[in-house]
Amino acid sequence: MTGVSGGAGELPETPAVVEPGGRGATRIADRVVAKIAARAAREAVGPLHPDAARPYATVVVHHDTAHVRVHLELDYPCDVGARCGQVRHQVVQRVRTLVGMAVPEVVVEVERLHLAVEYGARRGRTR
């Protein structure tokens, strides 16, 4: 025996399909993108000098585009240009992959260079 419901808990006809533009949008905060960029910079730099501060980033997001500025400290001697290039590449890839934003600009600011401990020891320098 099957019963027929009086319609109290049932949906009326099929709900109307809402176009993608009318559903709303997801906005990703600048600080979230900044954290992703800082983490990507940290991955690209590798092990830090014991006195070095962690890389941090500031970001300006406009629609689907992020302009990134990364601040970091590096060991010396090293190829500063190549290390900055690695940081740029890693930041662009990670932000594009995780957030889906274009990154047309990554400015890398090297705030401080740290003398590598073994380099200073070989040269006879002490602190």
C-alpha positions as CSV (number, residue, x, y, z in Angstrom):
1,M,0.0,0.0,0.0
2,T,1.4,3.4,-1.0
3,G,0.4,6.6,0.6
4,V,0.2,10.0,-1.1
5,S,1.5,12.9,0.8
6,G,-0.6,16.0,1.2
7,G,2.5,18.2,0.2
8,A,3.4,19.4,3.7
9,G,7.1,18.5,3.5
10,E,7.6,18.3,-0.2
11,L,9.2,20.9,-2.5
12,P,7.1,22.4,-5.1
13,E,8.3,22.1,-8.6
14,T,12.0,22.0,-9.6
15,P,13.9,25.1,-8.3
16,A,14.9,27.6,-10.9
17,V,18.4,27.4,-12.2
18,V,20.4,30.5,-11.2
19,E,23.0,31.7,-13.6
20,P,26.7,31.7,-12.3
21,G,26.8,35.5,-12.3
22,G,23.8,35.7,-10.1
23,R,25.0,33.3,-7.4
24,G,27.5,35.7,-5.9
25,A,31.3,35.7,-5.7
26,T,34.1,34.5,-3.5
27,R,36.5,37.2,-2.3
28,I,39.9,36.2,-1.0
29,A,41.3,38.7,1.5
30,D,44.7,40.4,0.8
31,R,46.1,38.9,4.0
32,V,45.4,35.4,2.9
33,V,47.2,35.9,-0.4
34,A,50.1,37.6,1.6
35,K,50.4,34.5,3.8
36,I,50.5,32.2,0.8
37,A,53.2,34.4,-0.8
38,A,55.3,34.6,2.4
39,R,55.1,30.8,2.7
40,A,56.1,30.4,-1.0
41,A,59.1,32.7,-0.4
42,R,60.1,30.7,2.6
43,E,60.0,27.5,0.5
44,A,62.2,29.1,-2.2
45,V,64.8,30.6,0.1
46,G,65.4,27.3,1.9
47,P,67.2,27.1,5.3
48,L,67.6,30.5,7.0
49,H,70.5,31.9,8.8
50,P,69.9,31.6,12.6
51,D,69.6,35.4,13.0
52,A,67.4,35.9,9.9
53,A,63.8,37.0,10.1
54,R,61.2,34.9,8.3
55,P,60.1,36.3,4.9
56,Y,56.9,38.3,4.9
57,A,54.8,39.7,2.1
58,T,52.4,42.5,1.4
59,V,49.8,42.2,-1.3
60,V,47.3,44.4,-3.1
61,V,44.5,42.4,-4.7
62,H,42.4,44.0,-7.5
63,H,39.7,41.6,-8.9
64,D,41.6,38.5,-9.9
65,T,45.1,40.1,-9.9
66,A,47.6,40.2,-7.0
67,H,50.5,42.6,-6.8
68,V,53.0,41.1,-4.3
69,R,55.9,42.6,-2.4
70,V,58.2,40.1,-0.6
71,H,60.6,41.1,2.1
72,L,63.4,38.7,3.0
73,E,66.9,38.2,4.4
74,L,69.6,36.1,2.7
75,D,72.9,34.5,3.5
76,Y,76.0,36.0,2.0
77,P,77.8,35.1,-0.2
78,C,75.2,33.9,-2.7
79,D,73.8,34.8,-6.1
80,V,71.3,37.3,-4.9
81,G,69.7,37.8,-8.4
82,A,69.2,34.0,-8.9
83,R,67.7,33.6,-5.4
84,C,65.3,36.5,-6.0
85,G,64.3,34.9,-9.3
86,Q,63.6,31.7,-7.5
87,V,61.4,33.5,-5.0
88,R,59.5,35.3,-7.8
89,H,58.9,32.1,-9.7
90,Q,57.7,30.2,-6.5
91,V,55.4,33.0,-5.4
92,V,53.7,33.3,-8.9
93,Q,53.2,29.5,-9.1
94,R,51.8,29.1,-5.6
95,V,49.4,32.0,-5.7
96,R,48.2,31.0,-9.2
97,T,47.7,27.3,-8.1
98,L,46.2,27.9,-4.6
99,V,44.1,31.0,-5.2
100,G,43.7,31.2,-9.0
101,M,44.9,34.8,-9.3
102,A,47.2,36.3,-11.9
103,V,50.4,37.7,-10.4
104,P,51.9,40.2,-12.9
105,E,54.3,41.7,-10.4
106,V,56.4,40.3,-7.6
107,V,58.8,42.8,-6.0
108,V,61.5,41.1,-3.9
109,E,63.2,43.3,-1.3
110,V,66.4,41.9,0.3
111,E,66.4,43.8,3.6
112,R,69.6,42.2,5.0
113,L,72.5,39.9,4.1
114,H,73.9,37.6,6.7
115,L,77.5,36.5,6.5
116,A,77.5,32.7,6.3
117,V,79.1,31.2,9.4
118,E,81.5,28.9,7.5
119,Y,82.5,31.7,5.1
120,G,83.5,33.9,7.9
121,A,85.4,31.1,9.7
122,R,87.4,30.3,6.6
123,R,88.4,33.9,6.2
124,G,89.5,34.2,9.8
125,R,86.8,36.6,10.8
126,T,85.1,36.6,14.2
127,R,82.1,38.4,15.5
